[in-house]
Amino acid sequence: MSLPPDLTDDDIHAIFESLDVYLNTTILQALTHRLYTGILIVTFWSIFRSTKNSTVGRCIMVLAISSLYVLASVALGEVWAFTHHAFIDEGQNCYTVYSELNGFSPMSTQATLAAGITSCISTVIADSSLIWRCWILWGRRWLVVIIPILCTILGTVLKAIESYTLASKALMIFRL
């Protein structure tokens, strides 16, 4: 497949800049995931070393932190697989890679859905942990946690709507 004849040099330059930004963002995400792994290890060490926390509270925190780490790993894996697919499998030229990364394939829809789902679940887990800690710290007062609860619900619903809209648009484009 060759470049479409109506692309100017400026268009090709803009495509290459976009591809460069996407690839560098993916590499940066992978590198920061290594930092996240280090923070996870230090956090677990701190949790298990402390004698102040109850066993149930410790287990819940370990489960929440582990879940967040697994979700971040799944999101990174999906981004990495999608990037590999776009640059290696579909990488005949800059235009095919650009088209793949901008939502013109089923793999793009899958990556969008995976990012949306993991993001929604991570938001609920992290915000629930924060809300629970505020609830306990402020003496179980609803007035303190009602706004964070509403914001968590609103943020999750809006992210779900965004993911659904992006995925449905990508599916409609792919079917055409």
N, C-alpha and C positions, 0 to 999 in steps of 0.2 A: 504494500500500500504506500503510495507516495503522498507528498504534501498536497493539499488542495491548491489549485492554481491561484485562488484569490487572496492568499495570505501575503501580506507585504513583509518587508524586512522588520518593520516595527512590530507587527503582529508576532512574528517568529521570536523576536527579542523578548516581548512580553510573555510569551508562552514559556520560554526558557527561564525567565526570572520566576515565574509562577512555579515551575517544576523544581527549581532550586530551593525556593522557600519551603515547598512541601517536603522535599527530601531532607533538608536540614532540620525542619521541625520534627520529623519522625526520628531522626538520629538523636536530637536533643531530648525527646521524650524517652528514648531507650536509655540514654545516659542518666537522666534524672530518676528513672526507675531503679537504677543501681543505687542511687542515693537513698531512695525510699526503702530499699532492701536493708541498707545499713541502719536506717532509723528504726525499722521494724525489729531488727536484732537487738538494738540498744533498748528499745521499749520493752520487749519481752524479758530481757535480762533485768530491767528495773522492776517490772511487775512481779516476777518470780522471786526476786531478791527481797522485796518488801514484805514485812510481816504484819503491817497495819491493815491491809485489805482483807476482807472476808473471802473465803473460798468461792462463794457464789459470785460475788462481785468481780473477783479476779477472773473467773471462768467466762463471765459475760463480756468483760473487756477484751480478753484474749480472743473470744469468738468474733466480736465486732471488729477488732483490728485485723484479725486474720481474714475476715470476709472482705474488708476494704482492700487489703493487699491482693487477694485473689481476683477481685473485680478489676483492680488496676492492671493486674497481669493479663487478664483476659482482654481488656481494652487494648493494651499494648500489643498483644499477640495478633489481634484482629487488624490493627493499623499496620503492623509489620507485614502480615500476609497480604493485605490489600496493596501496600506499597510494592511488595515483591511482584505481585500479579501485574500491577500497572507498568512498572519499569522493566521487568524481565519478560513476562509472558506476552504482554501487549505492546512491548516497546519497539515496534518497527521504526517509528520516528517520533519526533516530539509531539506531533499532532495526535497520534493515537494514544500516547501516554496522557496527554492533557485531557483528551476526551474521556478516557477511562477514569481519571481522578476527579472529573467534574460531573459525575453522575450519569453516565450514559451506558451503564452495564448493570447486570444483576449483582456482581460483586460489590459495586458501589452502594447498592441498596442494602446489601447484607452488612457492610461496614457501617453505614449510617444507623441501621437498626441496632447493631451491637453496641455502638457508642452511646446511643440513646438509652438503651436498656441498662447497661452498666452504670451510666451516669445517674439515672433515676434511682436505682437500688442503692448506689453509694451515697446519694444525697439523703435518702431516708435513713440509712444506718448511721451516718455521721451526725445528722441533725437530731435524730432520736437520742443518741448518746449525749449530745450537748444539752438537749431539753431535759433529759433525766437528771443530769448533774445539776442543772439550774433548779429543778424541782426540789431536789434534796437540799441543796445549799440554801435556798430561800425559804425553807420551812414548809414546803408543800403548798405554796400559794399559787393559785391559778392565774392571778393577775400578772405574775412574772412570766409565765410560760405560754400564755395564750397567743401572744404575738409571734414568738418563734414557731409555735405549732401551725398557725395560719400561714406563715411564710413558707414553712416546709411543704405543706399541702399545696399551696399555690405554685411554688417552684417545681414540684414534682409533676403537677398537672400540666403546667406550661411546657416543661421539657418533653413530656409524653406527647403533647399536641405537636410540638415542633418536630419531633422524631417521626411521628406518623405522617405529617405533612410532607417532610422531605422524602420519606420513603415512598409515599404514594405518587409524588411528582416524578420521582426517578422511575417508578414502575410504569407510569403513563408514557414517559419519554421512551422507555425501552420497548414498549409494546407498539409504538408508532413505527 
